[in-house]
């Protein structure tokens, strides 16, 4: 049974007034196809202006969640709001503030890119007087102007993905749902897509994006959620997830005055789990929930280490993903 609009309104009323308004709010979402449970009670809060990365193996429940939020999956239990609007009772209003790019791009053999965008501008009921300027704007934003008169069917997958983004931007939505936008793209096209998404983030769009290219999500997203077997197994910033897993950050240092005494002092710093002495450096494994990177640096200085290098390793999202999941599907 879906939660009522009255309950949804009560939930909004009790939100922290100092917090950013939620662009997406999901409570106990459950999606089933017959006896198969694709989504098993996930909760999700995405404030306005955030880029949230949705990670999980195929069959984990990502696309089913996207379909609910895109008003394309009416049979579900729980609650799903987009910009405070209920996806069931206010479906058309949700579509007015949301843009959805699925992982499959439909073929339009007889249309050029420009004709394709004019078709959807009419479908979005954009006034005729504004259509040309709006289409020119989205073509420029997505760097598709040079492909305006090219047949859609002849575009590369990367160009088709950009055109799909141009389409959903025609009505200037507040929220973008992007299901695997970089899937199947070559490295150059992935970089171009990432830069485009960064531009949309800077414009203040709220973006929910799913992807298997985990390193790219770490560069783009403010928070991530890892889903497996229809359940959210972790969500938060990458640092939050590392703290949940008690994974240690590796910090490489080089000192001018190495000695057994200094090594012992470094090993005794709170939060330091291990110090490996390598040929030209020391590799420190650090529990950040005990000591931050900045505090470690200060503690090294206090320990009389004459530092010539201090280099924390970037957090590796693949490590978190592999530790949290076993690659299973529902």
VEXDREN-2710 file (C-alpha; in Angstrom, 1 decimal):
% VEXDREN-2710
k/r/px/py/pz
1/UNK/0.0/0.0/0.0
2/UNK/1.4/3.4/-0.9
3/UNK/1.7/6.1/1.7
4/UNK/-1.0/8.8/1.5
5/UNK/-0.4/12.4/0.5
6/UNK/-1.4/13.4/4.0
7/UNK/1.4/11.3/5.5
8/UNK/3.8/12.8/2.9
9/UNK/2.7/16.3/3.9
10/UNK/3.3/15.5/7.6
11/UNK/6.7/14.2/6.8
12/UNK/7.6/17.4/5.0
13/UNK/6.3/19.4/8.0
14/UNK/8.6/17.6/10.4
15/UNK/11.8/18.0/8.4
16/UNK/14.6/20.2/9.9
17/UNK/13.7/23.7/8.8
18/UNK/17.5/24.6/8.7
19/UNK/18.2/21.8/6.2
20/UNK/18.1/22.1/2.5
21/UNK/14.7/21.1/1.0
22/UNK/14.7/17.5/-0.3
23/UNK/14.6/17.1/-4.1
24/UNK/14.0/13.4/-3.7
25/UNK/12.5/11.6/-0.7
26/UNK/12.0/7.8/-0.6
27/UNK/10.6/5.8/2.3
28/UNK/10.5/2.0/2.6
29/UNK/10.3/1.6/-1.2
30/UNK/9.4/-1.9/-2.3
31/UNK/8.9/-3.0/-5.9
32/UNK/7.9/-6.5/-6.9
33/UNK/7.3/-8.3/-10.2
34/UNK/5.1/-11.2/-9.3
35/UNK/7.0/-13.2/-6.6
36/UNK/10.3/-11.4/-7.5
37/UNK/11.2/-8.6/-5.1
38/UNK/13.4/-6.1/-7.0
39/UNK/13.5/-3.4/-4.3
40/UNK/13.2/-4.3/-0.6
41/UNK/12.5/-1.3/1.5
42/UNK/15.1/1.3/0.6
43/UNK/15.1/4.9/2.1
44/UNK/16.7/7.8/0.3
45/UNK/17.0/11.6/1.0
46/UNK/18.6/13.8/-1.6
47/UNK/18.7/17.5/-0.8
48/UNK/18.3/20.1/-3.6
49/UNK/21.5/20.7/-5.6
50/UNK/23.2/17.4/-4.6
51/UNK/24.6/14.8/-7.0
52/UNK/23.9/11.4/-5.7
53/UNK/25.6/8.3/-7.2
54/UNK/23.6/5.1/-7.2
55/UNK/25.9/2.0/-7.4
56/UNK/25.1/-1.6/-7.7
57/UNK/25.5/-4.7/-9.9
58/UNK/22.9/-5.4/-12.6
59/UNK/19.7/-6.6/-11.1
60/UNK/20.3/-4.8/-7.8
61/UNK/17.2/-2.6/-8.0
62/UNK/18.6/0.6/-9.4
63/UNK/16.5/0.8/-12.6
64/UNK/13.3/-0.2/-10.7
65/UNK/13.9/2.7/-8.3
66/UNK/14.5/5.1/-11.2
67/UNK/11.3/3.9/-12.9
68/UNK/9.3/4.7/-9.7
69/UNK/10.8/8.2/-9.4
70/UNK/10.2/8.8/-13.2
71/UNK/6.4/7.9/-12.6
72/UNK/6.8/4.9/-14.9
73/UNK/6.3/2.2/-12.3
74/UNK/2.8/2.7/-10.6
75/UNK/2.9/-0.6/-8.8
76/UNK/5.0/-0.2/-5.7
77/UNK/4.8/0.1/-1.9
78/UNK/6.1/2.9/0.3
79/UNK/6.5/6.6/-0.6
80/UNK/8.4/8.5/-3.3
81/UNK/8.4/12.2/-3.6
82/UNK/10.2/14.5/-6.1
83/UNK/10.4/18.1/-5.1
84/UNK/7.7/17.3/-2.5
85/UNK/5.3/15.9/-5.1
86/UNK/3.9/12.4/-4.8
87/UNK/4.9/10.3/-7.9
88/UNK/1.5/8.6/-7.9
89/UNK/-1.1/11.3/-7.1
90/UNK/0.9/14.1/-8.7
91/UNK/2.5/12.3/-11.6
92/UNK/2.2/15.1/-14.2
93/UNK/3.5/17.7/-11.8
94/UNK/6.5/15.4/-11.1
95/UNK/7.2/15.1/-14.8
96/UNK/7.2/18.9/-15.1
97/UNK/10.1/19.2/-12.6
98/UNK/12.0/16.0/-13.5
99/UNK/14.0/14.8/-16.5
100/UNK/14.7/11.1/-17.0
101/UNK/17.4/9.7/-19.2
102/UNK/17.1/5.9/-19.3
103/UNK/19.9/3.5/-20.2
104/UNK/18.4/2.8/-23.6
105/UNK/18.0/5.4/-26.3
106/UNK/15.1/4.9/-28.7
107/UNK/15.9/5.1/-32.4
108/UNK/14.3/7.8/-34.5
109/UNK/15.4/6.8/-38.0
110/UNK/13.6/9.6/-39.9
111/UNK/14.5/12.6/-37.7
112/UNK/17.5/14.9/-37.5
113/UNK/18.7/16.0/-34.0
114/UNK/17.0/19.3/-34.6
115/UNK/13.7/17.7/-35.6
116/UNK/13.9/15.4/-32.6
117/UNK/14.3/18.3/-30.2
118/UNK/11.4/20.2/-31.9
119/UNK/9.2/17.2/-31.6
120/UNK/9.9/16.9/-27.8
121/UNK/9.6/20.7/-27.3
122/UNK/6.1/20.4/-28.7
123/UNK/5.4/17.4/-26.4
124/UNK/6.6/19.5/-23.4
125/UNK/4.2/22.2/-24.6
126/UNK/6.9/24.8/-24.9
127/UNK/5.4/28.0/-26.5
128/UNK/6.3/28.2/-30.2
129/UNK/7.8/31.6/-29.7
130/UNK/10.4/30.2/-27.3
131/UNK/11.2/26.9/-29.0
132/UNK/14.0/28.0/-31.3
133/UNK/15.9/29.9/-28.6
134/UNK/15.4/27.0/-26.1
135/UNK/16.6/24.4/-28.5
136/UNK/19.6/26.5/-29.5
137/UNK/20.5/26.8/-25.8
138/UNK/20.4/23.1/-25.0
139/UNK/22.3/22.3/-28.2
140/UNK/25.0/24.7/-27.1
141/UNK/25.1/23.4/-23.5
142/UNK/25.5/19.8/-24.7
143/UNK/27.9/20.8/-27.4
144/UNK/25.6/19.3/-30.1
145/UNK/25.1/22.4/-32.3
146/UNK/27.4/20.9/-35.0
147/UNK/25.2/17.8/-35.1
148/UNK/21.8/19.6/-35.3
149/UNK/21.1/18.5/-38.9
150/UNK/22.6/15.0/-38.5
151/UNK/20.2/12.0/-38.5
152/UNK/19.7/10.7/-35.0
153/UNK/20.1/7.1/-36.1
154/UNK/23.6/7.9/-37.4
155/UNK/24.9/9.4/-34.2
156/UNK/27.5/7.6/-32.0
157/UNK/26.3/6.4/-28.6
158/UNK/28.1/9.3/-26.9
159/UNK/26.3/11.8/-29.1
160/UNK/23.0/10.0/-28.6
161/UNK/23.5/10.3/-24.8
162/UNK/24.2/14.0/-25.2
163/UNK/21.1/14.4/-27.3
164/UNK/19.0/12.6/-24.7
165/UNK/20.3/15.1/-22.1
166/UNK/19.4/18.0/-24.4
167/UNK/15.9/16.6/-24.7
168/UNK/15.3/16.4/-20.9
169/UNK/16.7/19.9/-20.4
170/UNK/14.2/21.5/-22.8
171/UNK/11.7/22.2/-20.0
172/UNK/14.5/23.1/-17.5
173/UNK/13.8/20.4/-14.9
174/UNK/15.0/20.8/-11.3
175/UNK/15.8/17.1/-10.9
176/UNK/17.7/14.8/-13.4
177/UNK/17.5/11.0/-13.2
178/UNK/20.4/9.5/-15.3
179/UNK/20.4/5.7/-15.6
180/UNK/23.9/4.6/-16.7
181/UNK/24.6/7.7/-18.8
182/UNK/28.3/6.6/-19.4
183/UNK/27.5/3.0/-20.3
184/UNK/29.1/1.9/-23.5
185/UNK/31.0/5.1/-24.1
186/UNK/34.6/5.3/-25.1
187/UNK/37.0/7.0/-22.7
188/UNK/36.9/10.4/-24.4
189/UNK/33.1/10.4/-24.5
190/UNK/33.0/9.5/-20.8
191/UNK/35.2/12.4/-20.0
192/UNK/33.0/14.7/-22.0
193/UNK/29.9/13.4/-20.4
194/UNK/31.4/13.9/-16.9
195/UNK/32.3/17.5/-17.7
196/UNK/28.7/18.1/-19.0
197/UNK/27.3/16.7/-15.7
198/UNK/29.7/18.9/-13.7
199/UNK/28.3/21.9/-15.6
200/UNK/24.7/20.8/-14.8
201/UNK/25.7/20.5/-11.1
202/UNK/27.1/24.0/-11.2
203/UNK/23.7/25.2/-12.6
204/UNK/22.1/23.9/-9.4
205/UNK/20.5/20.8/-10.8
206/UNK/19.8/17.9/-8.5
207/UNK/21.2/14.7/-10.1
208/UNK/20.6/11.1/-9.3
209/UNK/23.0/9.1/-11.4
210/UNK/23.6/5.3/-11.6
211/UNK/26.8/4.0/-13.0
212/UNK/29.3/1.1/-12.9
213/UNK/32.2/3.4/-13.6
214/UNK/32.9/3.9/-9.9
215/UNK/35.9/6.1/-10.1
216/UNK/34.0/8.7/-12.1
217/UNK/31.2/8.8/-9.6
218/UNK/33.7/9.6/-6.9
219/UNK/34.8/12.7/-8.8
220/UNK/31.3/13.9/-9.5
221/UNK/29.0/12.9/-6.6
222/UNK/28.6/14.6/-3.3
223/UNK/27.2/11.3/-1.8
224/UNK/26.8/7.7/-3.0
225/UNK/24.5/4.9/-2.2
226/UNK/25.5/1.2/-2.7
227/UNK/22.5/-1.1/-3.4
228/UNK/22.6/-4.9/-3.6
229/UNK/19.8/-7.5/-3.7
230/UNK/17.2/-4.7/-3.6
231/UNK/18.6/-3.2/-0.3
232/UNK/20.8/-0.2/0.4
233/UNK/23.9/-1.5/2.1
234/UNK/25.6/1.8/2.6
235/UNK/25.1/5.5/1.8
236/UNK/26.9/8.8/2.5
237/UNK/30.1/10.5/1.3
238/UNK/32.9/8.3/0.3
239/UNK/34.7/9.2/3.5
240/UNK/31.6/8.2/5.5
241/UNK/31.5/4.8/3.9
242/UNK/35.1/4.3/4.6
243/UNK/34.5/5.1/8.2
244/UNK/31.5/2.7/8.3
245/UNK/33.8/-0.1/6.9
246/UNK/36.7/0.9/9.2
247/UNK/38.9/1.0/6.1
248/UNK/42.2/2.7/6.6
249/UNK/43.6/5.5/4.5
250/UNK/47.2/5.0/3.3
251/UNK/49.4/8.1/3.7
252/UNK/52.9/8.1/2.1
253/UNK/55.6/10.1/3.8
254/UNK/59.3/10.8/3.2
255/UNK/61.5/12.1/6.0
256/UNK/65.0/13.5/6.0
257/UNK/65.8/12.1/9.4
258/UNK/64.7/8.4/9.4
259/UNK/65.6/6.5/12.6
260/UNK/64.3/3.7/14.7
261/UNK/63.3/6.2/17.4
262/UNK/61.3/8.3/14.9
263/UNK/59.7/5.2/13.5
264/UNK/58.6/4.2/17.0
265/UNK/57.2/7.7/17.6
266/UNK/55.2/7.6/14.3
267/UNK/53.8/4.1/15.2
268/UNK/52.6/5.4/18.5
269/UNK/50.5/8.3/17.0
270/UNK/46.8/7.7/17.8
271/UNK/44.9/6.3/14.8
272/UNK/48.1/4.8/13.1
273/UNK/47.5/1.2/12.5
274/UNK/50.7/0.2/10.8
275/UNK/53.8/1.9/9.3
276/UNK/55.5/0.0/6.4
277/UNK/59.1/1.0/5.7
278/UNK/59.6/1.0/2.0
279/UNK/62.7/1.8/-0.1
280/UNK/62.1/5.6/-0.4
281/UNK/59.2/6.3/1.9
282/UNK/57.0/5.1/4.8
283/UNK/53.4/4.0/4.1
284/UNK/51.2/4.8/7.1
285/UNK/47.8/3.1/7.4
286/UNK/45.5/5.5/9.3
287/UNK/42.1/5.1/11.0
288/UNK/40.6/8.5/10.1
289/UNK/37.8/8.1/12.6
290/UNK/40.5/8.4/15.3
291/UNK/42.9/10.9/13.6
292/UNK/42.3/13.1/10.6
293/UNK/44.8/13.7/7.8
294/UNK/45.5/17.2/9.1
295/UNK/46.0/16.0/12.7
296/UNK/48.4/13.3/11.4
297/UNK/50.5/15.9/9.7
298/UNK/50.7/18.0/12.9
299/UNK/51.5/14.9/15.0
300/UNK/54.4/14.0/12.6
301/UNK/55.7/17.5/12.9
302/UNK/55.4/17.3/16.7
303/UNK/57.3/14.0/16.6
304/UNK/60.2/15.9/15.0
305/UNK/59.8/14.3/11.5
306/UNK/61.4/16.5/8.9
307/UNK/58.9/15.8/6.1
308/UNK/59.8/16.1/2.4
309/UNK/56.7/14.3/1.2
310/UNK/53.2/13.9/2.7
311/UNK/50.8/12.2/0.3
312/UNK/47.5/10.7/1.3
313/UNK/46.1/8.2/-1.2
314/UNK/42.8/9.0/-2.8
315/UNK/39.9/7.0/-1.5
316/UNK/39.2/4.0/-3.8
317/UNK/35.4/3.5/-4.4
318/UNK/36.0/0.1/-5.9
319/UNK/37.5/-1.1/-2.6
320/UNK/34.4/0.0/-0.8
321/UNK/32.1/-1.5/-3.4
322/UNK/33.9/-4.9/-3.4
323/UNK/33.9/-5.0/0.4
324/UNK/30.2/-4.1/0.8
325/UNK/28.9/-6.4/-2.0
326/UNK/29.4/-9.8/-3.3
327/UNK/28.2/-9.0/-6.8
328/UNK/24.9/-10.8/-6.3
329/UNK/21.6/-9.9/-7.9
330/UNK/18.1/-10.5/-6.5
END
